[in-house]
Amino acid sequence: MRIEELAPDQKKISLVAKVASKEEEMDVSAEGKIHRTADFLIGDGKASILLSAWDGKINLIQVGKVYRFENAYTTIFRHSLRLNLGRYGRIRESAWKIEKVNYRNNMSEKELDESL
């Protein structure tokens, strides 16, 4: 699947993307526990999106590298489409070459209605 094809509430997504940047890590309370979370801007030549990663998966992702993200899913958070790597999501470094990330077609910057 390509980033530009993503829509709300999709599951079992597999795609290849380059990690363009990482936002500051935060501690959040979920399921009665404290977890670390971080958002990464990932993309390919056609589009980009924010990827939310939790806990140990954060340390597996490095800016500038290309990865295959497997078993991811999409949500709407604060009117913004996000790609999420949950408990069952996997990350593998990819040999694919992605030279440029398309920042202009950022799927997370398109405001969406959270009731979708």
N, C-alpha and C positions, 0 to 999 in steps of 0.2 A: 504494500500500500504506500501511496505517496502522501506527504503531509497536506498537500492542497486538497486531498480527497476526504480529510477527516471531518466528522460531524459529531454533534453531541450524542452521548450515550452509546458509543460503539465499544465493543469488547473484543478481546483476542486479537489485538492489532500487532502486526509485525511490520517494522519499517527500518530503513537505514538512514541515519542522519549524522551530521557533524555538530559537535557541541561548540557553540559560538561564545557563550558567556555563562557565568554562574552568579546568581544573586546571593546575598548574605544568608547563611544558615540561621534557622530560628528553632527555638524549642516550643513545642505545642503540646497541649494535653488532649489525648484522644484515647478512648476506651479505658479511662481511668489511669493511664500511664503517661509519662512524659516522653515525647519522641522528638527527634531532630528532623527537620525538613529543609529542603533547599529547592529553588527553582532554577532551571537551566534553560537558556534559549538554545534550541536545536533547530537545524534546518538543512535544506538541500537547495538546489538551484532554482526551484519553483516556489518554495514557501518556507516559513518558519513557525514555531509554536513554542510555548512554555511547557517544559516537562517538569513535573513535580516528583521528586524522589525523597524517600524516607530512610532514616536510620543508616544501616550499613551500606545501602545502595549508593548513598551520596559519595562515599569514598572510592567507589568503582568508576566514577565518571570524571574525566579530565577534559578541560577546555582545549579545543584544537584537534581532538581525536574524533574518529568516525566509529560509530557503534551500530550494531543491530539491536534494536529494542524489541523484545518479544513478549507477548501476552500482556500488552499494555491496554489501557482503556481511556476513554475521554469522559470528561465531566465539564460542567459549567461552574466556575467559581468566580464570584464577584463580576458577573456578566461577561466572563471571559472563557473561551474554550481552552481547556488544558488537557495535556496528555499526562497520564499518571502511570507510574510503575508501582503497582501494589505489591502485596506480599508474594504473589506468584509471578510477578514480572521478572524477566531475565535481561541481562545486558551482556553483549559479547562484542569485543573489538572486531571491526570489519576491515577487510583489505580494500574495500571500495574507496575510490578517490572522489571527494567532494571538494572542489576548489573554492567555490563561493557559496555563501548562504544568502538566500534572498530575504533581506530584512524588510523590504517594501510590502511583501505579501505575508505579514505576520498574522496568522490565524487567531492569535490571542488578543490582538488589538481590535478585532471586529466585535463590537458590543452585541451581546446576545441576551435574549429573555431567558431568565433562569427557570421559567415554567415549561420550557420546551421539553 
